[in-house]
Amino acid sequence: MAQIEYTGICLDIPRWNMLLAETVRERDESLEILYTYTEKPTVQVNIFGEEEVSGHNFDSNPFVLYLLHQNGIQTHSTSKYDLAPYTNHPLVKAITAYRKSAKLLSSFLYPMPGMIHPKTERLHPKYGQNGAWSGRMACWGPNIQQIPRSAKFRTCFIAPPGRKLIVADYSQIELRVAAEITHDFKMMGAYKNGDDLHRLTASLVLNKDMDSITPQERQAAKAVNFGLIYAMGAAGLRQYAEQSYGAEMTLEQAKEFRRRFFTAYTGIEKWHHGLKREPPKESRTLTGRKFTFSENAGLAILSNTPVQGTAADIVKKALGLLISRLKGADTHIVGVVHDEILLESSDEKADETAELLKSTMEEAGNSILKYIPCQADVSVSQNWAKY
Protein backbone atom coordinates (compact mmCIF):
# COMPACT_ATOMS: atom_id res chain seq x y z
CA MET A 1 0.00 0.00 0.00
CA ALA A 2 2.81 2.37 0.90
CA GLN A 3 4.67 1.65 -2.33
CA ILE A 4 1.59 2.30 -4.49
CA GLU A 5 0.94 5.63 -2.77
CA TYR A 6 4.61 6.66 -2.80
CA THR A 7 5.25 5.81 -6.45
CA GLY A 8 2.10 7.40 -7.86
CA ILE A 9 1.02 7.49 -11.50
CA CYS A 10 1.61 9.94 -14.36
CA LEU A 11 -1.10 12.06 -15.97
CA ASP A 12 -0.81 13.42 -19.52
CA ILE A 13 -1.78 17.04 -18.85
CA PRO A 14 -2.07 18.25 -22.50
CA ARG A 15 -4.40 15.35 -23.32
CA TRP A 16 -6.30 15.91 -20.06
CA ASN A 17 -6.83 19.59 -20.96
CA MET A 18 -8.18 18.56 -24.37
CA LEU A 19 -10.63 16.22 -22.64
CA LEU A 20 -11.61 19.00 -20.24
CA ALA A 21 -12.35 21.38 -23.13
CA GLU A 22 -14.38 18.70 -24.91
CA THR A 23 -16.44 18.03 -21.77
CA VAL A 24 -17.05 21.75 -21.19
CA ARG A 25 -18.36 21.90 -24.77
CA GLU A 26 -20.68 18.95 -24.11
CA ARG A 27 -21.96 20.56 -20.92
CA ASP A 28 -22.61 23.87 -22.67
CA GLU A 29 -24.43 22.12 -25.54
CA SER A 30 -26.74 20.36 -23.08
CA LEU A 31 -27.34 23.68 -21.30
CA GLU A 32 -28.37 25.31 -24.58
CA ILE A 33 -31.01 22.60 -25.00
CA LEU A 34 -32.16 23.03 -21.42
CA TYR A 35 -32.48 26.80 -21.95
CA THR A 36 -35.12 26.12 -24.62
CA TYR A 37 -37.30 24.89 -21.75
CA THR A 38 -36.45 27.71 -19.32
CA GLU A 39 -35.06 30.59 -21.38
CA LYS A 40 -31.55 31.77 -20.61
CA PRO A 41 -30.80 32.72 -17.00
CA THR A 42 -30.33 36.27 -15.81
CA VAL A 43 -26.70 37.31 -15.32
CA GLN A 44 -26.00 40.14 -12.88
CA VAL A 45 -22.81 41.71 -11.54
CA ASN A 46 -22.56 41.76 -7.74
CA ILE A 47 -20.85 44.42 -5.61
CA PHE A 48 -17.51 42.61 -6.02
CA GLY A 49 -17.72 42.84 -9.81
CA GLU A 50 -18.37 39.09 -10.20
CA GLU A 51 -21.02 37.64 -12.50
CA GLU A 52 -23.83 35.77 -10.78
CA VAL A 53 -26.43 33.63 -12.53
CA SER A 54 -29.92 33.67 -11.11
CA GLY A 55 -33.19 31.99 -11.98
CA HIS A 56 -32.02 28.52 -13.02
CA ASN A 57 -30.03 25.84 -11.25
CA PHE A 58 -29.86 22.52 -13.06
CA ASP A 59 -27.82 21.11 -10.17
CA SER A 60 -30.85 21.60 -7.88
CA ASN A 61 -33.10 18.54 -7.66
CA PRO A 62 -36.18 20.60 -6.66
CA PHE A 63 -35.69 22.90 -9.67
CA VAL A 64 -35.18 19.97 -12.06
CA LEU A 65 -38.23 18.21 -10.61
CA TYR A 66 -40.30 21.40 -11.10
CA LEU A 67 -39.07 21.65 -14.70
CA LEU A 68 -39.97 18.01 -15.38
CA HIS A 69 -43.47 18.48 -13.97
CA GLN A 70 -43.92 21.63 -16.06
CA ASN A 71 -43.21 19.54 -19.15
CA GLY A 72 -45.57 16.68 -18.36
CA ILE A 73 -43.12 14.25 -16.75
CA GLN A 74 -44.81 13.35 -13.48
CA THR A 75 -41.95 11.62 -11.70
CA HIS A 76 -41.47 11.62 -7.91
CA SER A 77 -37.71 12.22 -8.04
CA THR A 78 -34.88 13.01 -10.43
CA SER A 79 -32.95 9.79 -9.83
CA LYS A 80 -31.75 7.67 -12.76
CA TYR A 81 -34.17 4.96 -11.74
CA ASP A 82 -37.21 7.26 -11.77
CA LEU A 83 -36.19 8.91 -15.03
CA ALA A 84 -35.52 5.58 -16.78
CA PRO A 85 -39.04 5.34 -18.35
CA TYR A 86 -38.53 8.79 -19.95
CA THR A 87 -35.03 8.34 -21.38
CA ASN A 88 -36.20 9.18 -24.94
CA HIS A 89 -37.75 12.50 -23.91
CA PRO A 90 -35.50 15.36 -25.15
CA LEU A 91 -35.67 17.17 -21.79
CA VAL A 92 -34.58 14.06 -19.89
CA LYS A 93 -31.84 13.44 -22.45
CA ALA A 94 -30.54 16.98 -21.94
CA ILE A 95 -30.69 16.71 -18.13
CA THR A 96 -28.85 13.38 -18.25
CA ALA A 97 -26.18 14.75 -20.59
CA TYR A 98 -25.72 17.86 -18.45
CA ARG A 99 -25.42 15.84 -15.23
CA LYS A 100 -22.86 13.49 -16.77
CA SER A 101 -20.58 16.24 -18.09
CA ALA A 102 -20.99 18.43 -14.98
CA LYS A 103 -20.05 15.51 -12.71
CA LEU A 104 -17.00 14.65 -14.80
CA LEU A 105 -15.86 18.26 -14.61
CA SER A 106 -16.39 18.71 -10.88
CA SER A 107 -15.19 15.25 -9.78
CA PHE A 108 -12.19 14.73 -12.07
CA LEU A 109 -11.39 17.14 -14.84
CA TYR A 110 -11.11 20.39 -12.87
CA PRO A 111 -9.52 19.18 -9.60
CA MET A 112 -7.13 16.45 -10.73
CA PRO A 113 -4.30 18.58 -12.24
CA GLY A 114 -4.10 20.45 -8.94
CA MET A 115 -3.39 17.15 -7.17
CA ILE A 116 -0.16 16.53 -9.08
CA HIS A 117 2.85 16.66 -6.77
CA PRO A 118 5.17 19.54 -7.74
CA LYS A 119 8.36 17.48 -7.36
CA THR A 120 7.38 14.02 -8.63
CA GLU A 121 4.96 15.42 -11.27
CA ARG A 122 2.70 12.48 -10.48
CA LEU A 123 -0.65 11.83 -8.85
CA HIS A 124 -0.32 10.04 -5.51
CA PRO A 125 -3.73 8.52 -4.66
CA LYS A 126 -4.33 7.23 -1.14
CA TYR A 127 -5.67 3.71 -0.63
CA GLY A 128 -7.67 2.17 2.18
CA GLN A 129 -7.36 -1.58 2.53
CA ASN A 130 -10.92 -2.21 3.70
CA GLY A 131 -12.66 0.87 2.36
CA ALA A 132 -15.82 -0.94 1.29
CA TRP A 133 -18.11 -3.20 3.30
CA SER A 134 -17.13 -6.20 1.17
CA GLY A 135 -13.42 -5.65 1.77
CA ARG A 136 -12.65 -3.95 -1.50
CA MET A 137 -9.99 -1.28 -1.38
CA ALA A 138 -11.02 2.37 -1.37
CA CYS A 139 -9.14 5.18 -3.08
CA TRP A 140 -9.10 8.97 -2.76
CA GLY A 141 -7.06 12.07 -3.44
CA PRO A 142 -7.80 11.39 -6.34
CA ASN A 143 -10.06 8.36 -6.60
CA ILE A 144 -8.74 6.70 -9.74
CA GLN A 145 -11.01 3.72 -9.08
CA GLN A 146 -13.90 5.87 -10.27
CA ILE A 147 -12.20 7.12 -13.42
CA PRO A 148 -14.53 6.27 -16.34
CA ARG A 149 -13.50 3.13 -18.21
CA SER A 150 -13.73 4.90 -21.58
CA ALA A 151 -10.53 5.08 -23.59
CA LYS A 152 -10.55 8.88 -23.74
CA PHE A 153 -10.12 9.05 -19.95
CA ARG A 154 -7.78 6.12 -19.47
CA THR A 155 -5.49 7.23 -22.29
CA CYS A 156 -4.56 10.19 -20.07
CA PHE A 157 -2.86 7.90 -17.52
CA ILE A 158 0.57 7.12 -18.92
CA ALA A 159 4.03 5.76 -18.33
CA PRO A 160 6.87 8.31 -18.73
CA PRO A 161 9.34 8.03 -21.65
CA GLY A 162 11.40 4.85 -21.54
CA ARG A 163 8.83 3.02 -19.44
CA LYS A 164 5.61 1.07 -19.96
CA LEU A 165 2.40 0.36 -18.09
CA ILE A 166 1.57 -3.31 -17.58
CA VAL A 167 -2.14 -3.73 -16.89
CA ALA A 168 -3.87 -6.95 -15.90
CA ASP A 169 -7.36 -7.72 -14.71
CA TYR A 170 -9.08 -10.88 -13.61
CA SER A 171 -11.49 -12.33 -16.14
CA GLN A 172 -15.02 -12.50 -14.68
CA ILE A 173 -13.62 -13.00 -11.19
CA GLU A 174 -16.90 -12.45 -9.32
CA LEU A 175 -18.75 -14.94 -11.53
CA ARG A 176 -15.98 -17.47 -10.97
CA VAL A 177 -16.23 -16.93 -7.20
CA ALA A 178 -20.02 -17.34 -7.37
CA ALA A 179 -19.56 -20.60 -9.26
CA GLU A 180 -17.10 -21.81 -6.61
CA ILE A 181 -19.43 -20.91 -3.73
CA THR A 182 -22.59 -22.37 -5.26
CA HIS A 183 -21.04 -25.30 -7.15
CA ASP A 184 -23.40 -24.48 -9.99
CA PHE A 185 -22.99 -27.33 -12.48
CA LYS A 186 -23.28 -25.28 -15.69
CA MET A 187 -21.02 -22.46 -14.52
CA MET A 188 -18.35 -24.82 -13.24
CA GLY A 189 -18.44 -26.79 -16.49
CA ALA A 190 -18.14 -23.64 -18.59
CA TYR A 191 -15.09 -22.36 -16.73
CA LYS A 192 -13.38 -25.74 -16.67
CA ASN A 193 -13.91 -26.07 -20.42
CA GLY A 194 -12.67 -22.54 -21.09
CA ASP A 195 -16.05 -21.40 -22.45
CA ASP A 196 -17.16 -17.76 -22.52
CA LEU A 197 -19.79 -17.57 -19.76
CA HIS A 198 -21.39 -14.41 -21.16
CA ARG A 199 -21.86 -16.11 -24.52
CA LEU A 200 -23.22 -19.21 -22.79
CA THR A 201 -25.72 -17.15 -20.79
CA ALA A 202 -26.82 -15.34 -23.95
CA SER A 203 -27.45 -18.66 -25.67
CA LEU A 204 -29.44 -19.96 -22.68
CA VAL A 205 -31.68 -16.92 -22.18
CA LEU A 206 -32.20 -16.30 -25.91
CA ASN A 207 -32.48 -19.99 -26.85
CA LYS A 208 -29.85 -19.58 -29.57
CA ASP A 209 -26.72 -21.48 -30.53
CA MET A 210 -23.57 -20.05 -28.91
CA ASP A 211 -21.89 -19.57 -32.29
CA SER A 212 -24.69 -17.28 -33.47
CA ILE A 213 -24.61 -14.89 -30.48
CA THR A 214 -23.94 -11.29 -31.57
CA PRO A 215 -21.68 -8.86 -29.68
CA GLN A 216 -24.79 -6.91 -28.61
CA GLU A 217 -26.41 -10.06 -27.24
CA ARG A 218 -23.24 -10.95 -25.35
CA GLN A 219 -23.17 -7.44 -23.88
CA ALA A 220 -26.75 -7.84 -22.63
CA ALA A 221 -25.79 -11.22 -21.12
CA LYS A 222 -23.06 -9.47 -19.11
CA ALA A 223 -25.75 -7.44 -17.37
CA VAL A 224 -27.82 -10.58 -16.82
CA ASN A 225 -24.88 -12.43 -15.28
CA PHE A 226 -23.54 -9.68 -13.04
CA GLY A 227 -26.98 -8.44 -12.05
CA LEU A 228 -28.70 -11.71 -11.31
CA ILE A 229 -25.99 -13.38 -9.23
CA TYR A 230 -26.79 -10.60 -6.75
CA ALA A 231 -30.56 -11.20 -6.94
CA MET A 232 -31.50 -8.14 -8.97
CA GLY A 233 -35.19 -7.87 -9.87
CA ALA A 234 -36.48 -7.51 -13.43
CA ALA A 235 -36.92 -3.72 -13.25
CA GLY A 236 -33.46 -3.30 -11.76
CA LEU A 237 -31.96 -5.60 -14.39
CA ARG A 238 -33.51 -3.57 -17.18
CA GLN A 239 -32.09 -0.32 -15.82
CA TYR A 240 -28.69 -1.85 -14.99
CA ALA A 241 -28.36 -3.32 -18.49
CA GLU A 242 -28.97 0.03 -20.16
CA GLN A 243 -26.92 2.21 -17.83
CA SER A 244 -23.91 -0.09 -17.36
CA TYR A 245 -23.75 -1.95 -20.68
CA GLY A 246 -25.83 0.09 -23.12
CA ALA A 247 -28.11 -2.92 -23.64
CA GLU A 248 -31.81 -2.15 -24.02
CA MET A 249 -34.51 -4.62 -23.00
CA THR A 250 -38.19 -4.32 -22.18
CA LEU A 251 -39.51 -5.13 -18.72
CA GLU A 252 -41.12 -8.29 -20.12
CA GLN A 253 -37.80 -9.35 -21.67
CA ALA A 254 -36.03 -8.72 -18.38
CA LYS A 255 -38.59 -10.89 -16.57
CA GLU A 256 -38.14 -13.68 -19.11
CA PHE A 257 -34.33 -13.45 -19.06
CA ARG A 258 -34.45 -13.64 -15.28
CA ARG A 259 -36.68 -16.74 -15.36
CA ARG A 260 -34.48 -18.50 -17.92
CA PHE A 261 -31.27 -17.57 -16.04
CA PHE A 262 -32.40 -19.26 -12.83
CA THR A 263 -33.79 -22.22 -14.76
CA ALA A 264 -30.36 -22.71 -16.34
CA TYR A 265 -28.18 -21.95 -13.31
CA THR A 266 -29.94 -24.01 -10.64
CA GLY A 267 -27.00 -23.74 -8.24
CA ILE A 268 -27.39 -19.94 -8.11
CA GLU A 269 -31.16 -20.31 -7.65
CA LYS A 270 -30.76 -22.77 -4.76
CA TRP A 271 -28.14 -20.55 -3.12
CA HIS A 272 -30.47 -17.53 -3.24
CA HIS A 273 -33.39 -19.64 -1.98
CA GLY A 274 -31.34 -20.82 0.99
CA LEU A 275 -30.27 -17.27 1.88
CA LYS A 276 -33.90 -16.11 1.77
CA ARG A 277 -35.21 -19.06 3.76
CA GLU A 278 -32.64 -18.77 6.55
CA PRO A 279 -30.83 -15.41 6.34
CA PRO A 280 -27.42 -15.89 7.98
CA LYS A 281 -26.30 -13.68 10.84
CA GLU A 282 -22.75 -13.88 9.59
CA SER A 283 -20.84 -15.06 6.53
CA ARG A 284 -17.25 -15.61 5.48
CA THR A 285 -15.28 -15.20 2.32
CA LEU A 286 -13.51 -18.27 0.96
CA THR A 287 -10.40 -17.15 2.84
CA GLY A 288 -12.33 -17.13 6.13
CA ARG A 289 -12.76 -13.37 6.56
CA LYS A 290 -15.95 -12.83 8.56
CA PHE A 291 -18.91 -10.48 8.06
CA THR A 292 -21.68 -9.85 10.55
CA PHE A 293 -25.01 -8.88 8.98
CA SER A 294 -27.70 -6.60 10.35
CA GLU A 295 -31.13 -8.14 10.90
CA ASN A 296 -32.63 -6.32 7.93
CA ALA A 297 -29.88 -7.25 5.44
CA GLY A 298 -31.48 -8.09 2.11
CA LEU A 299 -30.67 -10.83 -0.37
CA ALA A 300 -28.47 -8.51 -2.44
CA ILE A 301 -26.17 -7.85 0.55
CA LEU A 302 -26.20 -11.49 1.67
CA SER A 303 -25.13 -12.73 -1.77
CA ASN A 304 -22.82 -9.87 -2.73
CA THR A 305 -20.66 -9.84 0.38
CA PRO A 306 -19.00 -13.30 0.21
CA VAL A 307 -18.56 -13.07 -3.57
CA GLN A 308 -17.15 -9.57 -3.86
CA GLY A 309 -15.29 -10.07 -0.59
CA THR A 310 -13.53 -13.19 -1.87
CA ALA A 311 -12.60 -11.38 -5.11
CA ALA A 312 -11.09 -8.59 -3.00
CA ASP A 313 -9.12 -11.14 -0.97
CA ILE A 314 -7.73 -12.65 -4.18
CA VAL A 315 -6.50 -9.25 -5.40
CA LYS A 316 -4.81 -8.58 -2.04
CA LYS A 317 -3.17 -12.00 -2.14
CA ALA A 318 -1.79 -11.15 -5.59
CA LEU A 319 -0.47 -7.80 -4.32
CA GLY A 320 1.28 -9.51 -1.43
CA LEU A 321 2.97 -11.98 -3.77
CA LEU A 322 3.96 -9.23 -6.18
CA ILE A 323 5.74 -7.14 -3.56
CA SER A 324 8.08 -9.99 -2.67
CA ARG A 325 8.68 -10.94 -6.32
CA LEU A 326 9.38 -7.36 -7.43
CA LYS A 327 11.83 -6.66 -4.61
CA GLY A 328 14.93 -4.93 -5.97
CA ALA A 329 13.46 -4.56 -9.48
CA ASP A 330 12.84 -1.27 -11.26
CA THR A 331 9.15 -2.14 -11.43
CA HIS A 332 6.45 -0.69 -9.19
CA ILE A 333 2.75 -1.17 -8.52
CA VAL A 334 1.15 2.15 -9.51
CA GLY A 335 -2.57 1.42 -9.21
CA VAL A 336 -5.27 -0.99 -8.08
CA VAL A 337 -8.82 -0.74 -9.40
CA HIS A 338 -10.96 -3.50 -7.90
CA ASP A 339 -9.90 -6.59 -9.92
CA GLU A 340 -7.24 -4.75 -11.93
CA ILE A 341 -3.55 -4.18 -11.12
CA LEU A 342 -1.29 -1.64 -12.85
CA LEU A 343 2.51 -1.89 -12.87
CA GLU A 344 5.12 0.44 -14.34
CA SER A 345 8.41 -0.96 -15.61
CA SER A 346 11.24 -0.17 -17.99
CA ASP A 347 10.71 -0.81 -21.70
CA GLU A 348 13.28 -3.61 -21.61
CA LYS A 349 11.55 -5.51 -18.80
CA ALA A 350 7.94 -4.89 -19.87
CA ASP A 351 7.18 -8.23 -21.52
CA GLU A 352 8.93 -10.19 -18.77
CA THR A 353 7.01 -8.19 -16.16
CA ALA A 354 3.72 -8.87 -17.96
CA GLU A 355 4.33 -12.62 -17.72
CA LEU A 356 5.17 -12.28 -14.02
CA LEU A 357 2.03 -10.21 -13.33
CA LYS A 358 -0.24 -12.67 -15.13
CA SER A 359 1.22 -15.77 -13.49
CA THR A 360 1.20 -14.17 -10.02
CA MET A 361 -2.43 -13.07 -10.27
CA GLU A 362 -3.52 -16.48 -11.49
CA GLU A 363 -1.53 -18.21 -8.76
CA ALA A 364 -3.21 -16.02 -6.13
CA GLY A 365 -6.65 -16.83 -7.52
CA ASN A 366 -6.01 -20.54 -7.83
CA SER A 367 -4.75 -20.72 -4.25
CA ILE A 368 -8.20 -19.60 -3.06
CA LEU A 369 -10.52 -21.06 -5.71
CA LYS A 370 -10.12 -24.83 -5.60
CA TYR A 371 -12.55 -25.91 -8.34
CA ILE A 372 -12.66 -22.99 -10.77
CA PRO A 373 -9.56 -21.91 -12.74
CA CYS A 374 -8.60 -18.23 -12.53
CA GLN A 375 -7.60 -16.25 -15.59
CA ALA A 376 -5.88 -12.86 -15.78
CA ASP A 377 -5.71 -10.86 -19.02
CA VAL A 378 -2.59 -8.71 -19.36
CA SER A 379 -1.27 -6.11 -21.79
CA VAL A 380 1.69 -3.77 -22.20
CA SER A 381 1.08 -0.20 -23.33
CA GLN A 382 2.18 3.41 -23.04
CA ASN A 383 -1.14 4.25 -21.39
CA TRP A 384 -3.92 2.68 -19.35
CA ALA A 385 -6.45 2.44 -22.18
CA LYS A 386 -4.79 0.12 -24.65
CA TYR A 387 -5.20 -3.31 -23.11
C-alpha atoms as one frame of an Amber mdcrd trajectory, in Angstrom:
protein
   0.000   0.000   0.000   2.813   2.371   0.897   4.673   1.648  -2.332   1.589
   2.301  -4.488   0.936   5.634  -2.773   4.610   6.655  -2.798   5.246   5.813
  -6.455   2.095   7.397  -7.861   1.020   7.485 -11.496   1.607   9.936 -14.358
  -1.104  12.062 -15.966  -0.807  13.415 -19.523  -1.776  17.044 -18.846  -2.066
  18.247 -22.502  -4.397  15.348 -23.323  -6.302  15.908 -20.062  -6.830  19.586
 -20.959  -8.184  18.564 -24.366 -10.630  16.219 -22.643 -11.614  18.997 -20.239
 -12.349  21.382 -23.130 -14.379  18.699 -24.907 -16.435  18.032 -21.766 -17.049
  21.746 -21.194 -18.357  21.903 -24.772 -20.681  18.954 -24.114 -21.958  20.558
 -20.921 -22.613  23.871 -22.673 -24.427  22.118 -25.535 -26.739  20.357 -23.083
 -27.338  23.679 -21.300 -28.369  25.314 -24.580 -31.013  22.596 -25.004 -32.165
  23.035 -21.417 -32.484  26.799 -21.951 -35.121  26.119 -24.615 -37.298  24.894
 -21.750 -36.448  27.707 -19.321 -35.060  30.589 -21.377 -31.548  31.769 -20.614
 -30.798  32.721 -17.002 -30.329  36.269 -15.808 -26.701  37.311 -15.323 -26.001
  40.137 -12.884 -22.806  41.705 -11.538 -22.556  41.759  -7.740 -20.847  44.423
  -5.608 -17.510  42.612  -6.022 -17.720  42.835  -9.809 -18.371  39.091 -10.195
 -21.023  37.638 -12.501 -23.827  35.772 -10.777 -26.427  33.628 -12.530 -29.923
  33.669 -11.113 -33.192  31.990 -11.981 -32.020  28.521 -13.025 -30.026  25.836
 -11.245 -29.857  22.518 -13.055 -27.822  21.110 -10.167 -30.847  21.597  -7.877
 -33.100  18.540  -7.657 -36.183  20.605  -6.656 -35.694  22.901  -9.667 -35.182
  19.968 -12.061 -38.232  18.211 -10.613 -40.303  21.395 -11.096 -39.072  21.645
 -14.703 -39.969  18.006 -15.378 -43.470  18.484 -13.969 -43.915  21.633 -16.061
 -43.206  19.538 -19.151 -45.570  16.680 -18.363 -43.117  14.255 -16.747 -44.809
  13.353 -13.478 -41.952  11.617 -11.696 -41.466  11.623  -7.909 -37.710  12.221
  -8.039 -34.884  13.012 -10.434 -32.946   9.788  -9.830 -31.751   7.672 -12.761
 -34.170   4.956 -11.744 -37.212   7.258 -11.768 -36.194   8.910 -15.025 -35.516
   5.580 -16.781 -39.038   5.343 -18.351 -38.533   8.786 -19.953 -35.031   8.339
 -21.384 -36.199   9.183 -24.936 -37.747  12.501 -23.912 -35.501  15.364 -25.147
 -35.671  17.168 -21.785 -34.584  14.060 -19.889 -31.843  13.441 -22.449 -30.544
  16.982 -21.939 -30.693  16.710 -18.131 -28.853  13.377 -18.245 -26.177  14.750
 -20.588 -25.724  17.860 -18.447 -25.416  15.842 -15.234 -22.865  13.489 -16.773
 -20.583  16.243 -18.088 -20.992  18.431 -14.979 -20.055  15.506 -12.710 -16.999
  14.646 -14.796 -15.865  18.261 -14.615 -16.392  18.706 -10.875 -15.188  15.249
  -9.784 -12.188  14.728 -12.067 -11.387  17.145 -14.845 -11.112  20.393 -12.869
  -9.523  19.180  -9.598  -7.126  16.453 -10.734  -4.303  18.575 -12.245  -4.100
  20.448  -8.939  -3.393  17.148  -7.166  -0.165  16.527  -9.084   2.850  16.658
  -6.772   5.166  19.541  -7.741   8.358  17.477  -7.361   7.378  14.023  -8.633
   4.964  15.421 -11.266   2.702  12.475 -10.481  -0.652  11.829  -8.850  -0.323
  10.043  -5.510  -3.730   8.520  -4.657  -4.330   7.234  -1.137  -5.671   3.708
  -0.631  -7.670   2.173   2.182  -7.364  -1.577   2.532 -10.919  -2.212   3.705
 -12.661   0.867   2.360 -15.823  -0.945   1.286 -18.113  -3.202   3.303 -17.132
  -6.201   1.167 -13.416  -5.648   1.774 -12.654  -3.955  -1.505  -9.986  -1.283
  -1.383 -11.017   2.374  -1.368  -9.139   5.179  -3.084  -9.100   8.972  -2.756
  -7.060  12.071  -3.442  -7.800  11.394  -6.339 -10.060   8.364  -6.604  -8.742
   6.703  -9.743 -11.005   3.719  -9.081 -13.904   5.868 -10.273 -12.202   7.124
 -13.423 -14.535   6.271 -16.342 -13.504   3.129 -18.206 -13.733   4.895 -21.576
 -10.528   5.082 -23.592 -10.552   8.885 -23.741 -10.116   9.050 -19.954  -7.782
   6.116 -19.472  -5.486   7.226 -22.295  -4.558  10.185 -20.075  -2.858   7.898
 -17.521   0.566   7.124 -18.922   4.033   5.765 -18.334   6.870   8.306 -18.732
   9.341   8.025 -21.652  11.403   4.849 -21.540   8.829   3.019 -19.438   5.613
   1.071 -19.955   2.401   0.357 -18.090   1.568  -3.307 -17.579  -2.138  -3.728
 -16.889  -3.871  -6.952 -15.901  -7.357  -7.715 -14.714  -9.082 -10.877 -13.610
 -11.485 -12.334 -16.145 -15.022 -12.502 -14.678 -13.621 -13.005 -11.192 -16.902
 -12.447  -9.318 -18.748 -14.939 -11.534 -15.976 -17.467 -10.966 -16.228 -16.931
  -7.202 -20.017 -17.339  -7.369 -19.563 -20.603  -9.261 -17.105 -21.814  -6.611
 -19.429 -20.907  -3.730 -22.591 -22.366  -5.260 -21.037 -25.300  -7.148 -23.396
 -24.481  -9.993 -22.992 -27.334 -12.482 -23.282 -25.276 -15.693 -21.020 -22.457
 -14.523 -18.347 -24.825 -13.244 -18.442 -26.786 -16.488 -18.139 -23.638 -18.591
 -15.090 -22.361 -16.734 -13.376 -25.743 -16.666 -13.912 -26.072 -20.422 -12.674
 -22.543 -21.087 -16.050 -21.404 -22.451 -17.159 -17.757 -22.516 -19.789 -17.571
 -19.764 -21.388 -14.412 -21.164 -21.861 -16.106 -24.521 -23.216 -19.208 -22.786
 -25.722 -17.151 -20.792 -26.817 -15.338 -23.955 -27.451 -18.664 -25.671 -29.436
 -19.956 -22.677 -31.683 -16.921 -22.178 -32.195 -16.302 -25.911 -32.477 -19.986
 -26.847 -29.851 -19.583 -29.570 -26.722 -21.482 -30.532 -23.568 -20.047 -28.908
 -21.891 -19.568 -32.294 -24.694 -17.278 -33.471 -24.610 -14.889 -30.482 -23.939
 -11.289 -31.572 -21.680  -8.857 -29.675 -24.785  -6.909 -28.610 -26.415 -10.062
 -27.240 -23.238 -10.954 -25.353 -23.174  -7.437 -23.883 -26.748  -7.844 -22.627
 -25.790 -11.219 -21.122 -23.060  -9.470 -19.111 -25.754  -7.437 -17.373 -27.818
 -10.583 -16.820 -24.879 -12.432 -15.278 -23.536  -9.677 -13.043 -26.980  -8.442
 -12.053 -28.699 -11.714 -11.310 -25.985 -13.383  -9.229 -26.792 -10.596  -6.752
 -30.563 -11.202  -6.941 -31.500  -8.138  -8.975 -35.192  -7.869  -9.874 -36.483
  -7.514 -13.430 -36.919  -3.720 -13.246 -33.462  -3.301 -11.758 -31.956  -5.598
 -14.386 -33.514  -3.573 -17.178 -32.095  -0.320 -15.817 -28.693  -1.851 -14.985
 -28.357  -3.320 -18.489 -28.971   0.027 -20.157 -26.922   2.207 -17.825 -23.915
  -0.088 -17.360 -23.751  -1.947 -20.679 -25.831   0.092 -23.119 -28.111  -2.916
 -23.637 -31.810  -2.154 -24.019 -34.508  -4.617 -22.997 -38.186  -4.319 -22.181
 -39.509  -5.133 -18.717 -41.121  -8.288 -20.125 -37.805  -9.354 -21.673 -36.029
  -8.716 -18.380 -38.587 -10.887 -16.575 -38.140 -13.677 -19.105 -34.334 -13.450
 -19.065 -34.453 -13.643 -15.285 -36.675 -16.735 -15.359 -34.476 -18.499 -17.921
 -31.273 -17.571 -16.043 -32.405 -19.258 -12.833 -33.794 -22.215 -14.758 -30.363
 -22.715 -16.336 -28.183 -21.952 -13.314 -29.937 -24.009 -10.642 -27.005 -23.742
  -8.240 -27.385 -19.939  -8.106 -31.161 -20.306  -7.649 -30.759 -22.767  -4.758
 -28.143 -20.546  -3.120 -30.470 -17.533  -3.236 -33.391 -19.638  -1.980 -31.337
 -20.822   0.991 -30.268 -17.274   1.879 -33.896 -16.109   1.766 -35.212 -19.063
   3.761 -32.636 -18.774   6.547 -30.830 -15.409   6.343 -27.415 -15.892   7.979
 -26.297 -13.675  10.839 -22.747 -13.880   9.585 -20.842 -15.057   6.535 -17.248
 -15.610   5.480 -15.278 -15.197   2.319 -13.511 -18.265   0.959 -10.397 -17.145
   2.835 -12.334 -17.129   6.134 -12.762 -13.369   6.558 -15.947 -12.831   8.560
 -18.906 -10.482   8.060 -21.683  -9.849  10.548 -25.009  -8.883   8.975 -27.700
  -6.604  10.355 -31.133  -8.144  10.903 -32.631  -6.321   7.930 -29.883  -7.250
   5.440 -31.482  -8.091   2.110 -30.672 -10.828  -0.375 -28.468  -8.507  -2.441
 -26.169  -7.853   0.545 -26.195 -11.493   1.669 -25.130 -12.728  -1.770 -22.819
  -9.875  -2.731 -20.661  -9.836   0.377 -19.003 -13.298   0.210 -18.558 -13.072
  -3.567 -17.149  -9.569  -3.864 -15.286 -10.069  -0.593 -13.525 -13.187  -1.874
 -12.603 -11.382  -5.109 -11.085  -8.591  -2.997  -9.117 -11.140  -0.969  -7.729
 -12.647  -4.179  -6.500  -9.246  -5.396  -4.808  -8.581  -2.045  -3.175 -12.005
  -2.145  -1.786 -11.149  -5.588  -0.472  -7.799  -4.325   1.279  -9.513  -1.427
   2.972 -11.983  -3.767   3.959  -9.228  -6.182   5.738  -7.136  -3.562   8.078
  -9.992  -2.670   8.683 -10.935  -6.317   9.383  -7.358  -7.433  11.833  -6.656
  -4.608  14.935  -4.932  -5.969  13.462  -4.556  -9.475  12.844  -1.271 -11.257
   9.147  -2.141 -11.425   6.455  -0.693  -9.193   2.751  -1.171  -8.519   1.148
   2.147  -9.505  -2.574   1.421  -9.214  -5.266  -0.991  -8.084  -8.817  -0.737
  -9.402 -10.961  -3.497  -7.898  -9.899  -6.594  -9.923  -7.240  -4.749 -11.931
  -3.552  -4.178 -11.117  -1.291  -1.644 -12.848   2.510  -1.895 -12.866   5.119
   0.440 -14.338   8.405  -0.963 -15.607  11.238  -0.169 -17.989  10.712  -0.806
 -21.699  13.275  -3.614 -21.610  11.547  -5.507 -18.799   7.938  -4.885 -19.865
   7.177  -8.231 -21.524   8.931 -10.186 -18.773   7.007  -8.191 -16.157   3.718
  -8.866 -17.960   4.326 -12.619 -17.717   5.170 -12.278 -14.024   2.031 -10.214
 -13.329  -0.237 -12.666 -15.131   1.222 -15.768 -13.491   1.199 -14.173 -10.015
  -2.426 -13.066 -10.273  -3.522 -16.478 -11.492  -1.530 -18.208  -8.757  -3.214
 -16.019  -6.134  -6.645 -16.832  -7.516  -6.015 -20.542  -7.834  -4.752 -20.715
  -4.250  -8.202 -19.599  -3.063 -10.521 -21.064  -5.708 -10.123 -24.834  -5.598
 -12.549 -25.910  -8.341 -12.660 -22.991 -10.775  -9.558 -21.914 -12.738  -8.598
 -18.230 -12.533  -7.603 -16.249 -15.592  -5.884 -12.862 -15.783  -5.713 -10.858
 -19.023  -2.589  -8.712 -19.360  -1.271  -6.108 -21.785   1.686  -3.771 -22.200
   1.080  -0.199 -23.335   2.176   3.408 -23.038  -1.141   4.250 -21.387  -3.923
   2.684 -19.348  -6.453   2.441 -22.179  -4.791   0.117 -24.647  -5.196  -3.312
 -23.114
